[in-house]
């Protein structure tokens, strides 16, 4: 049998590989989004972000309640009294049978250090809620970005597995043709078919992994179905880290939240002494009475001033202050630990970028070299200079090298994202 030339063998293998469409493909996603669109929609529509926004509204309502409690209050009342019979003395009514009393009550706090402090503390809690909502938005944005990168990585792994499957398909068809022509064996055909079946199963598994990643992204962006990635984010990291690291207390929402909590706890602690001060309140009450009596005129008013001075409470205030001191110390330690961890995250991410970049270069070189080996071994097998086992081994090595290259590429993207998150530059200041 006349063997084709080397160029014809290469061309035939390429045509066979391209002629087989990728059967291991996930179902089409309901939507495709760019990286920025996915992050923006997740921040806007994710239920966790909406719940955090409701927390701000609740804190604002509590602030208004605390503010209202220290402002003057005006109340009105009407009382109708009916007895079985009236009373009079020398023609003057002393107790009418039916009497209507109307009054106004105007009350105000003249000196209320505890209530004033509670109003300021409620304002601090509102700021804490705002920073907490900003940190929730950051967490959702980071989770969305990671899910988006996972879709990209799994899609590329799928493409590599599909290419490996197509090459295995081409090799199997070649082995079948050689056996039919009397130049091959059933053993070589079965080995090629086994490699093809393994690659087909792997392609199907990877297709499902792509679909699951798309579903996870769809949940984060509050979509009604899986969402596919439409582009690859640039994720530009700063060239110098000193200034960016110095600005972390202002750019990282979790650090701002921790600082707000510490300040709020410190204010509650520092206001403890105000509970030993007296409070002074005033009440003005004009009254209208119909009919008037000998003892009560129809129009009257009275004013009251009430001074309340706490004297002894069996150590309740002292114990409360001790609790507040413990909470303040705890929040301050948590803030210091969080800042220390943030700086460690920056250093780790920076080193991870360097390591991932070197690993990616090596993995891409290995993948390219493995593909060249596959081409050479296929040509050699066609010419009868290599065995079927060598072809299968080369194909598996190329598939593994492509997978390692895609993993290294994903790790490089994830490391850049991690550095931006550690510096508080993704998705920006909250």
N, C-alpha and C positions, 0 to 999 in steps of 0.2 A: 504494500500500500504506500502510495506517495504521500509523504508528510508535507503539510503546508509550511511556508516560510515562517520565520519568527515574527515578522511584522503582521502577517495575516493572523497568526495565533493571538497576538495581543489585541488586534482589532476585533476578532471574533469574541473574545472574552468580554471586552468592554460593551459590545452590542448586546450580548446576552444579559449582562448585569443591568443595563439600562432598560432592557425590554420587559423586565418584570416589575410591575408597580409595587409599591410598598403596601402589602396587605396589613401589616401590623401598624395601623394608624389609629389614633384615638378618635372618637366621634367629634364632629366639628363643634367648636365652642360657640355659644350663643352670641358672644361679643368679643371684640379685640380692642385692647386699650394700650395706649402708650404708658410708659412708666409714670410720667407726671400725672396723666389722667387717672390712673389707678390709685395713686397715693391721694390725690385730691378728692376723689369720690369716696374713698374709705374714710377720710377725715370728716367728710360732710355727712355720710349716710350710715356709717357703722353704728349699730345700737349702743355699743359701749360708750362711744363719744356722746351720743344723745343723752344717755343716762348721766354722764358726768356733767353735761350742761344743765340737766335738771337739778343737780346738786348745787350749782351756782344760784339758781333761782330760789332754792330752799334757803341757802345762806343769806341771800338778799332779803328774803321775807323775814328771817329771824332778826336781821339788822333793823328792819323797819319796826318790828315789834319792840326791840330794845329801845329804839329812838322814841317811839310813841309813849313808852312807859315813863319817860322823864319829862314829857311835855305836859302842860296843863290839860285837864279833862273837864268837860262840861256835861252834866247830866240833868235831865228834867224828870219830875215825877208828879203824878196826880193821884190823890187819895180821896175817895168818897166814903164817908162814914154815916151809917144809919143806925139809930137806936130805937128801942120800942116806944119811947116817949121823951119829949124834950123837957128841959128844966129851966125855970126862970125864977128871979128874985126881984120883987118890987117892980115887976114889968120889964126887967132887964134879963135878956137871955143869958143863961150861964152854960147851958148845954143844949144846942139845937138838936132836933130830931134827925135832920139830914144836914151834913156839912161837907163841903168840898175844900180840899187843901191842895194847892199847887206850889211847887218849889223848884228852884234851880240850885244845883250843887256845882260850884266851881272849885276844883282842887288843883293844887300845884305843889311840886317839890321845890322847896327853897334851897335846901342843902342835902344832897343825896350822893355822896361819894361812891357808894357801892353801885348804885344804878348807873351812874356816869361811867364807871369803870366797865360795867357789863356791856354798855353800848360800844365802847372802844374795842372790847374783846370780840364782840359780834362782828365789827368791821374787820378785825384781823382774821376771823374765821371765813369771812367772805373772800378775802384775798387768798387764803389757803385753798378754798374751793376753786377759785380761778386757776391757781397754779396746778391744782390736782387735775382739773379738766385739760389743761395744756399738756400735762404729762401723759394723760390717757391718749390724747391725740398723737403724741410722739410714739407711744407704744404701738398704737394701731398702724401708724405710718411705717414703723420699722417692721412690724409683722407683715404688712402688705408688700414692702420692698423685698423681704426675704422670700415670700411666696412667689413674687414676680420673678426673682432670680432663679427660684427652683423650677418654675415653668421653663425658663430658657435653658437651664442645665439639662433637665430631663428631655426636652425636645432635641437637644444636640446629641445626647446619648442615644436617643431613639434613631436619629439619622445615621449615627455611626453603626448601630446594630442592623439597620436596614441595609446599609451598604455592605456590611459583612454578610448578611443573608443573601443579598443579590450575587455577591462573589461566590458564595457557597453553591448557589443555584446554578451559576454558570459552570462551576467545576463539576457538579453532579451531572449536568447535561453532557459535558465533554466526556466524563467517564462512561456514561451510557452509550454515547456514540462510538467511543473507542471499543467498548465491549461488543457492540453490535457489528463493528467492522472487523472483529477478531483480533484487535490490537490491545485489548484490555481484559480485565478479569471481573468476575462477579464480586470478589472481595473488594476491589477498588471502588466499584460502584456502590456497594453497601456502606463503605466507610464515608464516601462522599455524601451519600443520602443521610447517614447518621449526623454528620456535621451540619447538613442543611436543616434537618429537623430540630437540632439544638438551637441553631440561630433563629429559626422561625419562632420557637417557643420564647426565646429571649426577646425577640422583637415584640411579641404580643405582651409580655410582661412589662416591657418598657413603655409600650403604648398606654397600658392601664395606669402606669405611674404618671405619665403626662396628664392623663385625664383627671386623676386624683389631685394633682397639683393645680390644674385649672379650676377644679371645683373648690379647692381651698382658697384660691384667689378670689373666686366669685363670692364666697361667703364673706370674706373680709371687705370687699367693696360693696356689699349688700346688693348684689345682682341676683337675678332669678335663674341663673344657670352658670355653667362654667365660663370662665373668661380666659382668653388666650393673650399671650404677650405679643405686642405689635412691634416693639423695638427693643434695643439693648441700651440701658442707661449708661451715660458716660462716667458718672461717679468720680468726678475730679476731686482729688484730695489736695490740701494745701502743701506747698513746697516746703515751708518752714512751720514747725509745730509750736515754737515757743510762744508766739503771740496768740495763736489759737488756743493753746492750753491755758494761758493766763486768763482768757476770756470765758472759760468754761462755767464759772459760777453765774455768769449772766446768760450764757447760751444754752446750758443744759437745763431742761425743765425739771428734772428730778432733783438737781441741786437747788434750784430756786424754790421748789416745793419744800425741801428739807429746811432751807433757811427760813421760809415763811412759818413753818411749824415751830421751829425753835424760837423765833421772835414772838409768836403767839403764846407759847408756853412761858416764855420769860416775862411777858407783860402780865399774864395771870398771876405769876409768882410775885412780881413787883407790886401788884395791886392788893396783895393780901393785907397790908397794914391798914387799908382803908376800911376794912371790916370792923376795926376798933373805934371808928369815928361815929358820932351821932348823926342821925338824919332828922331833918326839919321839914315838916309839911304844913301847908295852910289850906283852910277850907272857908269859902264864903258861900252863904246859903240865904238868898232872898226867898220870902214866902208870901203867898197870897191866900187869905182865908175867907170863905164866904159860906154862911154869914159870920160876921165877927161876934165875939163874945165879950163879956166884961173883963175877962182875963186875957184874951187874945185879940189884938187888933187885926184888921183885914190885911194890912201890909206890914211886914216886919222883915228883919234880916239879922243874921248873926255871923260872926267870924271866929274861926278857931285856928290856933297854932299848936301843933303837936311836935314835941321833941322826943325822939326815941333814942335811948342810949344803951347799947349793950354793955353789960357789966360782967357777968359770969356765965360760962357755958360748959363747964366741966372739961375744958381742953379741946373743944370741938374745932375752934379756929386754929389752934396750934397744930392739931393733927391734919387739918386741911392744908395748911401751909407746907407741912412736911411732905404730903402727897404731891403737891404742886412742885416742890423742889425736886422730888424724885423724877417726876415727868419731864421737867426741864433738863435735868442732867441726862436723862435717857435720850431725849431728842437731840441734845448737843453731841452726845457720843455717836448717835446714828448719823448725824450730819458729817462729823469728822470721818467716820468709817466710809461713808458714801463718797466723800471727796477723795479719800485715799484710793478707793476702788476705781473711781473715775480716772485718776491719773495712771493707775496700773493698766486700765483698759486701753488708754492711749498708747502707752509703751508697747503693750502686747499686740495691738492692732498694727502699729508701725512695723514691728518686727515680723508680724505675719505677712504683711504686704511684701516685704523684701524676700522672705522665704518663699512665698507663693509665686512671686515673679520668677525666681530662679527655677523653682520646680516646674512652672509652666513652660519655660523655655526648654528644659530638658525633656518634658513629656511630649511637647510638640515635635521635637527633633526625633524622639523615639518612635512616635507614631508615623512620621514621614519615612523614617528608615524601615519600619515594619511594612509599610505599604510597598516600598520598593522591593523588599524581600519577597512579598507575595507576587508581584509582577514577574520577578526573575524566576521564582520557583515554578510559577504557572507556565512560563515559556519553556523552562527546562523540562517540566513534566510533559509538555506537548511534544518536545523533541525526544523524549524518552531518556533523558539524563537524570531524572530525579523520580522518587517514588511518590505514591499517593499519600503516604503518611507525612512526608515532608511538606506537601501542599497543605494538608489539613492543619498541621502544626503551625505553618506560617500564617494561615488564615486566622487561627485562634490567637496567635501572638499579635497579629495586627488589630484584631478586634479588641483585645485587652489593652493594647497601647492606645487605641482611639478612646476607649473608655477612660483610661488614666489621664489622657490629655484633657478630656472634657471635665473630669473631676478637678483637675488642677486649675482649669480656667474658671470653674465655678468658685473654687476656694479663693482665687485671686479677686474676683468680683465681691465675694462676701467679705474679704478682708478690707477692701476699700470702703465698703458700706459700714463695716464695724468701726473703722477709724472716724468716719464722718459722724456716726452716732455717738462715739465716745467724746468727740470734740463738741457735740451739741450743734453741729452744722447740718443735721438732717432730722426732720425736714425743714429746719430753720428754727428761729426762736419762737417759742410758744407764747 
